[in-house]
Amino acid sequence: MPQTLTVGQLIRQLQTAHSDLPVYLAINPDWPYAHRLERVVAVSDAPQGAVYIAEYGQAGVLPPAVRTELEWATD
């Protein structure tokens, strides 16, 4: 079931990683590539306030271990 990730949930998950590690976005289980991130923009206009993370281009194929952790098929 899809779920919207909140800023608080994202921060808690990121706190377990080393602060110098690069961050990538895994986009599509059928075309598993890693994508670079560029900027974070917060829009606080009610009622549609949200945080947006801008994608900055493809960084390569998503490693099989990452696809396994995300429960995406690796064939």
PQR file of N, CA, C, O and H, with PARSE charges and radii, in Angstrom:
ATOM      1  N   MET A   1       0.845  -1.180   0.000 -0.4000 1.5000
ATOM      2  CA  MET A   1       0.000   0.000   0.000 -0.0000 2.0000
ATOM      3  C   MET A   1       0.890   1.242   0.000  0.5500 1.7000
ATOM      4  O   MET A   1       1.755   1.367   0.867 -0.5500 1.4000
ATOM      5  N   PRO A   2       0.704   2.156  -0.939 -0.5600 1.5000
ATOM      6  CA  PRO A   2       1.512   3.381  -0.979  0.2800 2.0000
ATOM      7  C   PRO A   2       1.304   4.224   0.278  0.5500 1.7000
ATOM      8  O   PRO A   2       0.215   4.273   0.851 -0.5500 1.4000
ATOM      9  N   GLN A   3       2.366   4.872   0.676 -0.4000 1.5000
ATOM     10  CA  GLN A   3       2.309   5.730   1.855 -0.0000 2.0000
ATOM     11  C   GLN A   3       3.113   6.991   1.573  0.5500 1.7000
ATOM     12  O   GLN A   3       4.156   6.934   0.921 -0.5500 1.4000
ATOM     13  H   GLN A   3       3.251   4.833   0.210  0.4000 1.0000
ATOM     14  N   THR A   4       2.635   8.114   2.056 -0.4000 1.5000
ATOM     15  CA  THR A   4       3.385   9.353   1.932 -0.0000 2.0000
ATOM     16  C   THR A   4       4.357   9.438   3.097  0.5500 1.7000
ATOM     17  O   THR A   4       3.955   9.354   4.258 -0.5500 1.4000
ATOM     18  H   THR A   4       1.788   8.160   2.585  0.4000 1.0000
ATOM     19  N   LEU A   5       5.626   9.604   2.788 -0.4000 1.5000
ATOM     20  CA  LEU A   5       6.676   9.735   3.789 -0.0000 2.0000
ATOM     21  C   LEU A   5       6.694  11.165   4.298  0.5500 1.7000
ATOM     22  O   LEU A   5       6.685  12.106   3.504 -0.5500 1.4000
ATOM     23  H   LEU A   5       5.952   9.673   1.845  0.4000 1.0000
ATOM     24  N   THR A   6       6.720  11.340   5.615 -0.4000 1.5000
ATOM     25  CA  THR A   6       6.775  12.690   6.180 -0.0000 2.0000
ATOM     26  C   THR A   6       8.221  13.125   6.377  0.5500 1.7000
ATOM     27  O   THR A   6       9.128  12.293   6.347 -0.5500 1.4000
ATOM     28  H   THR A   6       6.727  10.576   6.260  0.4000 1.0000
ATOM     29  N   VAL A   7       8.443  14.414   6.576 -0.4000 1.5000
ATOM     30  CA  VAL A   7       9.779  14.941   6.837 -0.0000 2.0000
ATOM     31  C   VAL A   7      10.367  14.263   8.080  0.5500 1.7000
ATOM     32  O   VAL A   7      11.533  13.869   8.078 -0.5500 1.4000
ATOM     33  H   VAL A   7       7.706  15.090   6.601  0.4000 1.0000
ATOM     34  N   GLY A   8       9.567  14.128   9.134 -0.4000 1.5000
ATOM     35  CA  GLY A   8      10.043  13.489  10.365 -0.0000 2.0000
ATOM     36  C   GLY A   8      10.482  12.053  10.139  0.5500 1.7000
ATOM     37  O   GLY A   8      11.521  11.636  10.652 -0.5500 1.4000
ATOM     38  H   GLY A   8       8.620  14.448   9.135  0.4000 1.0000
ATOM     39  N   GLN A   9       9.699  11.285   9.373 -0.4000 1.5000
ATOM     40  CA  GLN A   9      10.052   9.901   9.072 -0.0000 2.0000
ATOM     41  C   GLN A   9      11.347   9.836   8.256  0.5500 1.7000
ATOM     42  O   GLN A   9      12.201   8.988   8.512 -0.5500 1.4000
ATOM     43  H   GLN A   9       8.855  11.624   8.956  0.4000 1.0000
ATOM     44  N   LEU A  10      11.488  10.724   7.282 -0.4000 1.5000
ATOM     45  CA  LEU A  10      12.695  10.759   6.466 -0.0000 2.0000
ATOM     46  C   LEU A  10      13.914  11.087   7.313  0.5500 1.7000
ATOM     47  O   LEU A  10      14.955  10.445   7.168 -0.5500 1.4000
ATOM     48  H   LEU A  10      10.794  11.413   7.074  0.4000 1.0000
ATOM     49  N   ILE A  11      13.805  12.072   8.191 -0.4000 1.5000
ATOM     50  CA  ILE A  11      14.922  12.449   9.063 -0.0000 2.0000
ATOM     51  C   ILE A  11      15.321  11.276   9.946  0.5500 1.7000
ATOM     52  O   ILE A  11      16.510  10.984  10.079 -0.5500 1.4000
ATOM     53  H   ILE A  11      12.960  12.593   8.309  0.4000 1.0000
ATOM     54  N   ARG A  12      14.353  10.602  10.550 -0.4000 1.5000
ATOM     55  CA  ARG A  12      14.668   9.461  11.421 -0.0000 2.0000
ATOM     56  C   ARG A  12      15.387   8.365  10.650  0.5500 1.7000
ATOM     57  O   ARG A  12      16.328   7.764  11.168 -0.5500 1.4000
ATOM     58  H   ARG A  12      13.387  10.839  10.442  0.4000 1.0000
ATOM     59  N   GLN A  13      14.958   8.094   9.419 -0.4000 1.5000
ATOM     60  CA  GLN A  13      15.611   7.061   8.618 -0.0000 2.0000
ATOM     61  C   GLN A  13      17.020   7.478   8.212  0.5500 1.7000
ATOM     62  O   GLN A  13      17.930   6.649   8.209 -0.5500 1.4000
ATOM     63  H   GLN A  13      14.193   8.583   8.998  0.4000 1.0000
ATOM     64  N   LEU A  14      17.212   8.744   7.870 -0.4000 1.5000
ATOM     65  CA  LEU A  14      18.529   9.224   7.456 -0.0000 2.0000
ATOM     66  C   LEU A  14      19.514   9.294   8.615  0.5500 1.7000
ATOM     67  O   LEU A  14      20.722   9.207   8.395 -0.5500 1.4000
ATOM     68  H   LEU A  14      16.473   9.417   7.872  0.4000 1.0000
ATOM     69  N   GLN A  15      19.029   9.448   9.841 -0.4000 1.5000
ATOM     70  CA  GLN A  15      19.917   9.548  11.005 -0.0000 2.0000
ATOM     71  C   GLN A  15      20.705   8.267  11.249  0.5500 1.7000
ATOM     72  O   GLN A  15      21.698   8.297  11.976 -0.5500 1.4000
ATOM     73  H   GLN A  15      18.048   9.519  10.020  0.4000 1.0000
ATOM     74  N   THR A  16      20.298   7.149  10.669 -0.4000 1.5000
ATOM     75  CA  THR A  16      21.021   5.893  10.866 -0.0000 2.0000
ATOM     76  C   THR A  16      22.208   5.752   9.908  0.5500 1.7000
ATOM     77  O   THR A  16      23.022   4.842  10.066 -0.5500 1.4000
ATOM     78  H   THR A  16      19.491   7.125  10.079  0.4000 1.0000
ATOM     79  N   ALA A  17      22.314   6.638   8.923 -0.4000 1.5000
ATOM     80  CA  ALA A  17      23.390   6.574   7.930 -0.0000 2.0000
ATOM     81  C   ALA A  17      24.495   7.573   8.264  0.5500 1.7000
ATOM     82  O   ALA A  17      24.248   8.597   8.901 -0.5500 1.4000
ATOM     83  H   ALA A  17      21.653   7.378   8.795  0.4000 1.0000
ATOM     84  N   HIS A  18      25.715   7.264   7.827 -0.4000 1.5000
ATOM     85  CA  HIS A  18      26.852   8.173   8.015 -0.0000 2.0000
ATOM     86  C   HIS A  18      26.591   9.467   7.250  0.5500 1.7000
ATOM     87  O   HIS A  18      26.136   9.429   6.107 -0.5500 1.4000
ATOM     88  H   HIS A  18      25.916   6.432   7.309  0.4000 1.0000
ATOM     89  N   SER A  19      26.869  10.597   7.862 -0.4000 1.5000
ATOM     90  CA  SER A  19      26.517  11.898   7.271 -0.0000 2.0000
ATOM     91  C   SER A  19      27.294  12.249   6.009  0.5500 1.7000
ATOM     92  O   SER A  19      26.881  13.156   5.286 -0.5500 1.4000
ATOM     93  H   SER A  19      27.238  10.628   8.791  0.4000 1.0000
ATOM     94  N   ASP A  20      28.402  11.570   5.712 -0.4000 1.5000
ATOM     95  CA  ASP A  20      29.175  11.865   4.508 -0.0000 2.0000
ATOM     96  C   ASP A  20      28.792  10.991   3.310  0.5500 1.7000
ATOM     97  O   ASP A  20      29.358  11.160   2.230 -0.5500 1.4000
ATOM     98  H   ASP A  20      28.737  10.833   6.299  0.4000 1.0000
ATOM     99  N   LEU A  21      27.852  10.070   3.474 -0.4000 1.5000
ATOM    100  CA  LEU A  21      27.449   9.208   2.364 -0.0000 2.0000
ATOM    101  C   LEU A  21      26.635   9.993   1.341  0.5500 1.7000
ATOM    102  O   LEU A  21      25.844  10.856   1.722 -0.5500 1.4000
ATOM    103  H   LEU A  21      27.392   9.932   4.351  0.4000 1.0000
ATOM    104  N   PRO A  22      26.813   9.708   0.037 -0.5600 1.5000
ATOM    105  CA  PRO A  22      25.962  10.358  -0.967  0.2800 2.0000
ATOM    106  C   PRO A  22      24.546   9.806  -0.878  0.5500 1.7000
ATOM    107  O   PRO A  22      24.337   8.692  -0.399 -0.5500 1.4000
ATOM    108  N   VAL A  23      23.580  10.583  -1.337 -0.4000 1.5000
ATOM    109  CA  VAL A  23      22.177  10.181  -1.337 -0.0000 2.0000
ATOM    110  C   VAL A  23      21.710  10.056  -2.786  0.5500 1.7000
ATOM    111  O   VAL A  23      21.931  10.953  -3.599 -0.5500 1.4000
ATOM    112  H   VAL A  23      23.749  11.489  -1.726  0.4000 1.0000
ATOM    113  N   TYR A  24      21.063   8.936  -3.098 -0.4000 1.5000
ATOM    114  CA  TYR A  24      20.502   8.705  -4.424 -0.0000 2.0000
ATOM    115  C   TYR A  24      19.032   8.365  -4.279  0.5500 1.7000
ATOM    116  O   TYR A  24      18.577   7.972  -3.205 -0.5500 1.4000
ATOM    117  H   TYR A  24      20.883   8.207  -2.437  0.4000 1.0000
ATOM    118  N   LEU A  25      18.300   8.518  -5.359 -0.4000 1.5000
ATOM    119  CA  LEU A  25      16.894   8.186  -5.394 -0.0000 2.0000
ATOM    120  C   LEU A  25      16.709   6.972  -6.300  0.5500 1.7000
ATOM    121  O   LEU A  25      17.134   6.991  -7.455 -0.5500 1.4000
ATOM    122  H   LEU A  25      18.670   8.838  -6.231  0.4000 1.0000
ATOM    123  N   ALA A  26      16.079   5.918  -5.787 -0.4000 1.5000
ATOM    124  CA  ALA A  26      15.743   4.742  -6.589 -0.0000 2.0000
ATOM    125  C   ALA A  26      14.351   4.987  -7.166  0.5500 1.7000
ATOM    126  O   ALA A  26      13.393   5.184  -6.419 -0.5500 1.4000
ATOM    127  H   ALA A  26      15.733   5.902  -4.848  0.4000 1.0000
ATOM    128  N   ILE A  27      14.239   4.974  -8.497 -0.4000 1.5000
ATOM    129  CA  ILE A  27      13.026   5.450  -9.148 -0.0000 2.0000
ATOM    130  C   ILE A  27      12.004   4.363  -9.487  0.5500 1.7000
ATOM    131  O   ILE A  27      10.848   4.481  -9.080 -0.5500 1.4000
ATOM    132  H   ILE A  27      15.017   4.814  -9.104  0.4000 1.0000
ATOM    133  N   ASN A  28      12.375   3.340 -10.196 -0.4000 1.5000
ATOM    134  CA  ASN A  28      11.395   2.473 -10.835 -0.0000 2.0000
ATOM    135  C   ASN A  28      11.855   1.014 -10.778  0.5500 1.7000
ATOM    136  O   ASN A  28      12.920   0.700 -11.308 -0.5500 1.4000
ATOM    137  H   ASN A  28      13.314   3.244 -10.526  0.4000 1.0000
ATOM    138  N   PRO A  29      11.092   0.113 -10.154 -0.5600 1.5000
ATOM    139  CA  PRO A  29      11.510  -1.282 -10.076  0.2800 2.0000
ATOM    140  C   PRO A  29      11.642  -1.967 -11.435  0.5500 1.7000
ATOM    141  O   PRO A  29      12.384  -2.941 -11.559 -0.5500 1.4000
ATOM    142  N   ASP A  30      10.935  -1.474 -12.459 -0.4000 1.5000
ATOM    143  CA  ASP A  30      11.035  -2.070 -13.789 -0.0000 2.0000
ATOM    144  C   ASP A  30      12.206  -1.516 -14.599  0.5500 1.7000
ATOM    145  O   ASP A  30      12.581  -2.106 -15.612 -0.5500 1.4000
ATOM    146  H   ASP A  30      10.332  -0.683 -12.359  0.4000 1.0000
ATOM    147  N   TRP A  31      12.779  -0.418 -14.184 -0.4000 1.5000
ATOM    148  CA  TRP A  31      13.916   0.221 -14.840 -0.0000 2.0000
ATOM    149  C   TRP A  31      14.801   0.768 -13.722  0.5500 1.7000
ATOM    150  O   TRP A  31      14.893   1.982 -13.546 -0.5500 1.4000
ATOM    151  H   TRP A  31      12.474   0.061 -13.361  0.4000 1.0000
ATOM    152  N   PRO A  32      15.460  -0.126 -12.958 -0.5600 1.5000
ATOM    153  CA  PRO A  32      16.089   0.236 -11.683  0.2800 2.0000
ATOM    154  C   PRO A  32      17.401   1.020 -11.815  0.5500 1.7000
ATOM    155  O   PRO A  32      18.487   0.445 -11.899 -0.5500 1.4000
ATOM    156  N   TYR A  33      17.268   2.310 -11.830 -0.4000 1.5000
ATOM    157  CA  TYR A  33      18.431   3.188 -11.867 -0.0000 2.0000
ATOM    158  C   TYR A  33      18.465   4.062 -10.622  0.5500 1.7000
ATOM    159  O   TYR A  33      17.430   4.370 -10.031 -0.5500 1.4000
ATOM    160  H   TYR A  33      16.386   2.777 -11.762  0.4000 1.0000
ATOM    161  N   ALA A  34      19.671   4.452 -10.239 -0.4000 1.5000
ATOM    162  CA  ALA A  34      19.853   5.424  -9.166 -0.0000 2.0000
ATOM    163  C   ALA A  34      19.895   6.810  -9.791  0.5500 1.7000
ATOM    164  O   ALA A  34      20.432   6.983 -10.885 -0.5500 1.4000
ATOM    165  H   ALA A  34      20.511   4.202 -10.720  0.4000 1.0000
ATOM    166  N   HIS A  35      19.338   7.788  -9.110 -0.4000 1.5000
ATOM    167  CA  HIS A  35      19.325   9.168  -9.600 -0.0000 2.0000
ATOM    168  C   HIS A  35      19.908  10.090  -8.537  0.5500 1.7000
ATOM    169  O   HIS A  35      19.667   9.917  -7.343 -0.5500 1.4000
ATOM    170  H   HIS A  35      18.901   7.648  -8.221  0.4000 1.0000
ATOM    171  N   ARG A  36      20.679  11.073  -8.994 -0.4000 1.5000
ATOM    172  CA  ARG A  36      21.255  12.070  -8.083 -0.0000 2.0000
ATOM    173  C   ARG A  36      20.164  13.036  -7.624  0.5500 1.7000
ATOM    174  O   ARG A  36      19.162  13.238  -8.309 -0.5500 1.4000
ATOM    175  H   ARG A  36      20.875  11.214  -9.964  0.4000 1.0000
ATOM    176  N   LEU A  37      20.379  13.623  -6.460 -0.4000 1.5000
ATOM    177  CA  LEU A  37      19.463  14.634  -5.940 -0.0000 2.0000
ATOM    178  C   LEU A  37      20.119  15.994  -6.039  0.5500 1.7000
ATOM    179  O   LEU A  37      21.338  16.112  -5.913 -0.5500 1.4000
ATOM    180  H   LEU A  37      21.194  13.459  -5.903  0.4000 1.0000
ATOM    181  N   GLU A  38      19.315  17.023  -6.265 -0.4000 1.5000
ATOM    182  CA  GLU A  38      19.872  18.358  -6.429 -0.0000 2.0000
ATOM    183  C   GLU A  38      19.497  19.284  -5.282  0.5500 1.7000
ATOM    184  O   GLU A  38      20.376  19.768  -4.570 -0.5500 1.4000
ATOM    185  H   GLU A  38      18.325  16.927  -6.368  0.4000 1.0000
ATOM    186  N   ARG A  39      18.220  19.535  -5.092 -0.4000 1.5000
ATOM    187  CA  ARG A  39      17.778  20.524  -4.105 -0.0000 2.0000
ATOM    188  C   ARG A  39      16.548  20.038  -3.366  0.5500 1.7000
ATOM    189  O   ARG A  39      15.839  19.138  -3.816 -0.5500 1.4000
ATOM    190  H   ARG A  39      17.505  19.141  -5.670  0.4000 1.0000
ATOM    191  N   VAL A  40      16.316  20.652  -2.233 -0.4000 1.5000
ATOM    192  CA  VAL A  40      15.103  20.415  -1.455 -0.0000 2.0000
ATOM    193  C   VAL A  40      14.358  21.740  -1.372  0.5500 1.7000
ATOM    194  O   VAL A  40      14.936  22.767  -1.016 -0.5500 1.4000
ATOM    195  H   VAL A  40      16.891  21.384  -1.868  0.4000 1.0000
ATOM    196  N   VAL A  41      13.072  21.709  -1.704 -0.4000 1.5000
ATOM    197  CA  VAL A  41      12.255  22.914  -1.684 -0.0000 2.0000
ATOM    198  C   VAL A  41      11.029  22.643  -0.804  0.5500 1.7000
ATOM    199  O   VAL A  41      10.306  21.669  -1.011 -0.5500 1.4000
ATOM    200  H   VAL A  41      12.602  20.875  -1.993  0.4000 1.0000
ATOM    201  N   ALA A  42      10.812  23.513   0.171 -0.4000 1.5000
ATOM    202  CA  ALA A  42       9.627  23.405   1.027 -0.0000 2.0000
ATOM    203  C   ALA A  42       8.614  24.451   0.600  0.5500 1.7000
ATOM    204  O   ALA A  42       8.941  25.629   0.455 -0.5500 1.4000
ATOM    205  H   ALA A  42      11.399  24.304   0.339  0.4000 1.0000
ATOM    206  N   VAL A  43       7.379  24.008   0.400 -0.4000 1.5000
ATOM    207  CA  VAL A  43       6.281  24.896   0.047 -0.0000 2.0000
ATOM    208  C   VAL A  43       5.259  24.783   1.167  0.5500 1.7000
ATOM    209  O   VAL A  43       4.705  23.709   1.400 -0.5500 1.4000
ATOM    210  H   VAL A  43       7.113  23.051   0.518  0.4000 1.0000
ATOM    211  N   SER A  44       5.010  25.881   1.858 -0.4000 1.5000
ATOM    212  CA  SER A  44       4.149  25.796   3.034 -0.0000 2.0000
ATOM    213  C   SER A  44       2.750  26.351   2.822  0.5500 1.7000
ATOM    214  O   SER A  44       2.018  26.569   3.788 -0.5500 1.4000
ATOM    215  H   SER A  44       5.460  26.754   1.669  0.4000 1.0000
ATOM    216  N   ASP A  45       2.368  26.584   1.569 -0.4000 1.5000
ATOM    217  CA  ASP A  45       1.019  27.083   1.288 -0.0000 2.0000
ATOM    218  C   ASP A  45      -0.022  26.055   1.715  0.5500 1.7000
ATOM    219  O   ASP A  45      -0.055  24.944   1.186 -0.5500 1.4000
ATOM    220  H   ASP A  45       2.962  26.407   0.784  0.4000 1.0000
ATOM    221  N   ALA A  46      -0.863  26.421   2.662 -0.4000 1.5000
ATOM    222  CA  ALA A  46      -1.926  25.522   3.109 -0.0000 2.0000
ATOM    223  C   ALA A  46      -3.020  25.499   2.052  0.5500 1.7000
ATOM    224  O   ALA A  46      -3.236  26.533   1.420 -0.5500 1.4000
ATOM    225  H   ALA A  46      -0.836  27.324   3.091  0.4000 1.0000
ATOM    226  N   PRO A  47      -3.710  24.425   1.819 -0.5600 1.5000
ATOM    227  CA  PRO A  47      -3.579  23.121   2.467  0.2800 2.0000
ATOM    228  C   PRO A  47      -2.640  22.175   1.731  0.5500 1.7000
ATOM    229  O   PRO A  47      -2.543  21.009   2.111 -0.5500 1.4000
ATOM    230  N   GLN A  48      -1.951  22.628   0.703 -0.4000 1.5000
ATOM    231  CA  GLN A  48      -1.121  21.745  -0.127 -0.0000 2.0000
ATOM    232  C   GLN A  48       0.365  21.842   0.183  0.5500 1.7000
ATOM    233  O   GLN A  48       1.181  21.566  -0.697 -0.5500 1.4000
ATOM    234  H   GLN A  48      -2.030  23.576   0.394  0.4000 1.0000
ATOM    235  N   GLY A  49       0.747  22.220   1.386 -0.4000 1.5000
ATOM    236  CA  GLY A  49       2.154  22.319   1.737 -0.0000 2.0000
ATOM    237  C   GLY A  49       2.857  20.979   1.599  0.5500 1.7000
ATOM    238  O   GLY A  49       2.274  19.931   1.878 -0.5500 1.4000
ATOM    239  H   GLY A  49       0.084  22.444   2.101  0.4000 1.0000
ATOM    240  N   ALA A  50       4.102  21.015   1.171 -0.4000 1.5000
ATOM    241  CA  ALA A  50       4.879  19.789   0.984 -0.0000 2.0000
ATOM    242  C   ALA A  50       6.351  20.137   0.817  0.5500 1.7000
ATOM    243  O   ALA A  50       6.709  21.300   0.630 -0.5500 1.4000
ATOM    244  H   ALA A  50       4.576  21.866   0.945  0.4000 1.0000
ATOM    245  N   VAL A  51       7.194  19.121   0.886 -0.4000 1.5000
ATOM    246  CA  VAL A  51       8.621  19.251   0.604 -0.0000 2.0000
ATOM    247  C   VAL A  51       8.890  18.479  -0.686  0.5500 1.7000
ATOM    248  O   VAL A  51       8.422  17.353  -0.850 -0.5500 1.4000
ATOM    249  H   VAL A  51       6.904  18.176   1.037  0.4000 1.0000
ATOM    250  N   TYR A  52       9.642  19.087  -1.597 -0.4000 1.5000
ATOM    251  CA  TYR A  52       9.971  18.461  -2.872 -0.0000 2.0000
ATOM    252  C   TYR A  52      11.483  18.310  -2.979  0.5500 1.7000
ATOM    253  O   TYR A  52      12.236  19.217  -2.624 -0.5500 1.4000
ATOM    254  H   TYR A  52      10.023  20.003  -1.464  0.4000 1.0000
ATOM    255  N   ILE A  53      11.918  17.152  -3.473 -0.4000 1.5000
ATOM    256  CA  ILE A  53      13.340  16.886  -3.685 -0.0000 2.0000
ATOM    257  C   ILE A  53      13.544  16.794  -5.192  0.5500 1.7000
ATOM    258  O   ILE A  53      12.933  15.954  -5.854 -0.5500 1.4000
ATOM    259  H   ILE A  53      11.306  16.415  -3.761  0.4000 1.0000
ATOM    260  N   ALA A  54      14.397  17.650  -5.732 -0.4000 1.5000
ATOM    261  CA  ALA A  54      14.624  17.695  -7.178 -0.0000 2.0000
ATOM    262  C   ALA A  54      15.643  16.646  -7.598  0.5500 1.7000
ATOM    263  O   ALA A  54      16.678  16.477  -6.953 -0.5500 1.4000
ATOM    264  H   ALA A  54      14.893  18.332  -5.194  0.4000 1.0000
ATOM    265  N   GLU A  55      15.344  15.948  -8.675 -0.4000 1.5000
ATOM    266  CA  GLU A  55      16.232  14.947  -9.260 -0.0000 2.0000
ATOM    267  C   GLU A  55      17.240  15.656 -10.163  0.5500 1.7000
ATOM    268  O   GLU A  55      16.898  16.635 -10.827 -0.5500 1.4000
ATOM    269  H   GLU A  55      14.503  16.085  -9.199  0.4000 1.0000
ATOM    270  N   TYR A  56      18.494  15.160 -10.189 -0.4000 1.5000
ATOM    271  CA  TYR A  56      19.564  15.833 -10.934 -0.0000 2.0000
ATOM    272  C   TYR A  56      20.281  14.877 -11.886  0.5500 1.7000
ATOM    273  O   TYR A  56      21.493  14.985 -12.069 -0.5500 1.4000
ATOM    274  H   TYR A  56      18.772  14.365  -9.650  0.4000 1.0000
ATOM    275  N   GLY A  57      19.566  13.969 -12.478 -0.4000 1.5000
ATOM    276  CA  GLY A  57      20.160  13.093 -13.484 -0.0000 2.0000
ATOM    277  C   GLY A  57      20.466  11.698 -12.974  0.5500 1.7000
ATOM    278  O   GLY A  57      20.583  11.451 -11.773 -0.5500 1.4000
ATOM    279  H   GLY A  57      18.581  13.881 -12.330  0.4000 1.0000
ATOM    280  N   GLN A  58      20.589  10.809 -13.926 -0.4000 1.5000
ATOM    281  CA  GLN A  58      20.831   9.407 -13.641 -0.0000 2.0000
ATOM    282  C   GLN A  58      22.271   9.173 -13.195  0.5500 1.7000
ATOM    283  O   GLN A  58      23.202   9.761 -13.746 -0.5500 1.4000
ATOM    284  H   GLN A  58      20.494  11.010 -14.901  0.4000 1.0000
ATOM    285  N   ALA A  59      22.448   8.314 -12.195 -0.4000 1.5000
ATOM    286  CA  ALA A  59      23.780   8.022 -11.664 -0.0000 2.0000
ATOM    287  C   ALA A  59      24.234   6.609 -11.980  0.5500 1.7000
ATOM    288  O   ALA A  59      25.350   6.240 -11.615 -0.5500 1.4000
ATOM    289  H   ALA A  59      21.692   7.836 -11.747  0.4000 1.0000
ATOM    290  N   GLY A  60      23.420   5.810 -12.639 -0.4000 1.5000
ATOM    291  CA  GLY A  60      23.806   4.452 -12.994 -0.0000 2.0000
ATOM    292  C   GLY A  60      22.762   3.437 -12.553  0.5500 1.7000
ATOM    293  O   GLY A  60      21.742   3.784 -11.958 -0.5500 1.4000
ATOM    294  H   GLY A  60      22.513   6.110 -12.935  0.4000 1.0000
ATOM    295  N   VAL A  61      23.042   2.181 -12.859 -0.4000 1.5000
ATOM    296  CA  VAL A  61      22.139   1.083 -12.528 -0.0000 2.0000
ATOM    297  C   VAL A  61      22.113   0.886 -11.011  0.5500 1.7000
ATOM    298  O   VAL A  61      23.146   0.969 -10.346 -0.5500 1.4000
ATOM    299  H   VAL A  61      23.870   1.899 -13.343  0.4000 1.0000
ATOM    300  N   LEU A  62      20.939   0.629 -10.487 -0.4000 1.5000
ATOM    301  CA  LEU A  62      20.779   0.367  -9.065 -0.0000 2.0000
ATOM    302  C   LEU A  62      21.419  -0.983  -8.740  0.5500 1.7000
ATOM    303  O   LEU A  62      21.090  -1.976  -9.390 -0.5500 1.4000
ATOM    304  H   LEU A  62      20.101   0.562 -11.028  0.4000 1.0000
ATOM    305  N   PRO A  63      22.323  -1.054  -7.757 -0.5600 1.5000
ATOM    306  CA  PRO A  63      22.983  -2.322  -7.421  0.2800 2.0000
ATOM    307  C   PRO A  63      21.974  -3.400  -7.007  0.5500 1.7000
ATOM    308  O   PRO A  63      20.955  -3.088  -6.391 -0.5500 1.4000
ATOM    309  N   PRO A  64      22.252  -4.670  -7.343 -0.5600 1.5000
ATOM    310  CA  PRO A  64      21.342  -5.764  -6.977  0.2800 2.0000
ATOM    311  C   PRO A  64      21.018  -5.813  -5.485  0.5500 1.7000
ATOM    312  O   PRO A  64      19.882  -6.120  -5.123 -0.5500 1.4000
ATOM    313  N   ALA A  65      21.970  -5.523  -4.619 -0.4000 1.5000
ATOM    314  CA  ALA A  65      21.721  -5.550  -3.171 -0.0000 2.0000
ATOM    315  C   ALA A  65      20.666  -4.520  -2.771  0.5500 1.7000
ATOM    316  O   ALA A  65      19.866  -4.764  -1.868 -0.5500 1.4000
ATOM    317  H   ALA A  65      22.892  -5.274  -4.913  0.4000 1.0000
ATOM    318  N   VAL A  66      20.666  -3.372  -3.444 -0.4000 1.5000
ATOM    319  CA  VAL A  66      19.673  -2.334  -3.155 -0.0000 2.0000
ATOM    320  C   VAL A  66      18.299  -2.791  -3.634  0.5500 1.7000
ATOM    321  O   VAL A  66      17.304  -2.619  -2.930 -0.5500 1.4000
ATOM    322  H   VAL A  66      21.315  -3.174  -4.178  0.4000 1.0000
ATOM    323  N   ARG A  67      18.246  -3.374  -4.834 -0.4000 1.5000
ATOM    324  CA  ARG A  67      16.980  -3.883  -5.354 -0.0000 2.0000
ATOM    325  C   ARG A  67      16.406  -4.966  -4.441  0.5500 1.7000
ATOM    326  O   ARG A  67      15.195  -5.024  -4.232 -0.5500 1.4000
ATOM    327  H   ARG A  67      19.054  -3.514  -5.405  0.4000 1.0000
ATOM    328  N   THR A  68      17.262  -5.813  -3.905 -0.4000 1.5000
ATOM    329  CA  THR A  68      16.815  -6.845  -2.969 -0.0000 2.0000
ATOM    330  C   THR A  68      16.265  -6.217  -1.700  0.5500 1.7000
ATOM    331  O   THR A  68      15.206  -6.624  -1.222 -0.5500 1.4000
ATOM    332  H   THR A  68      18.246  -5.766  -4.075  0.4000 1.0000
ATOM    333  N   GLU A  69      16.966  -5.227  -1.141 -0.4000 1.5000
ATOM    334  CA  GLU A  69      16.521  -4.555   0.076 -0.0000 2.0000
ATOM    335  C   GLU A  69      15.177  -3.842  -0.134  0.5500 1.7000
ATOM    336  O   GLU A  69      14.352  -3.782   0.777 -0.5500 1.4000
ATOM    337  H   GLU A  69      17.827  -4.896  -1.529  0.4000 1.0000
ATOM    338  N   LEU A  70      14.967  -3.307  -1.336 -0.4000 1.5000
ATOM    339  CA  LEU A  70      13.711  -2.640  -1.665 -0.0000 2.0000
ATOM    340  C   LEU A  70      12.606  -3.625  -2.061  0.5500 1.7000
ATOM    341  O   LEU A  70      11.464  -3.235  -2.304 -0.5500 1.4000
ATOM    342  H   LEU A  70      15.637  -3.357  -2.077  0.4000 1.0000
ATOM    343  N   GLU A  71      12.974  -4.918  -2.120 -0.4000 1.5000
ATOM    344  CA  GLU A  71      12.054  -5.985  -2.539 -0.0000 2.0000
ATOM    345  C   GLU A  71      11.611  -5.785  -3.984  0.5500 1.7000
ATOM    346  O   GLU A  71      10.455  -6.036  -4.326 -0.5500 1.4000
ATOM    347  H   GLU A  71      13.902  -5.235  -1.922  0.4000 1.0000
ATOM    348  N   TRP A  72      12.542  -5.328  -4.835 -0.4000 1.5000
ATOM    349  CA  TRP A  72      12.324  -5.211  -6.264 -0.0000 2.0000
ATOM    350  C   TRP A  72      12.988  -6.414  -6.917  0.5500 1.7000
ATOM    351  O   TRP A  72      14.043  -6.853  -6.460 -0.5500 1.4000
ATOM    352  H   TRP A  72      13.481  -5.124  -4.556  0.4000 1.0000
ATOM    353  N   ALA A  73      12.401  -6.949  -7.960 -0.4000 1.5000
ATOM    354  CA  ALA A  73      12.956  -8.113  -8.654 -0.0000 2.0000
ATOM    355  C   ALA A  73      14.350  -7.806  -9.175  0.5500 1.7000
ATOM    356  O   ALA A  73      14.612  -6.688  -9.619 -0.5500 1.4000
ATOM    357  H   ALA A  73      11.543  -6.592  -8.330  0.4000 1.0000
ATOM    358  N   THR A  74      15.244  -8.783  -9.127 -0.4000 1.5000
ATOM    359  CA  THR A  74      16.619  -8.594  -9.599 -0.0000 2.0000
ATOM    360  C   THR A  74      16.908  -9.376 -10.875  0.5500 1.7000
ATOM    361  O   THR A  74      18.064  -9.439 -11.294 -0.5500 1.4000
ATOM    362  H   THR A  74      15.031  -9.691  -8.766  0.4000 1.0000
ATOM    363  N   ASP A  75      15.901  -9.972 -11.505 -0.4000 1.5000
ATOM    364  CA  ASP A  75      16.193 -10.727 -12.737 -0.0000 2.0000
ATOM    365  C   ASP A  75      16.413  -9.831 -13.898  0.5500 1.7000
ATOM    366  O   ASP A  75      16.668 -10.306 -15.005 -0.5500 1.4000
ATOM    367  H   ASP A  75      14.962  -9.921 -11.165  0.4000 1.0000
TER
END
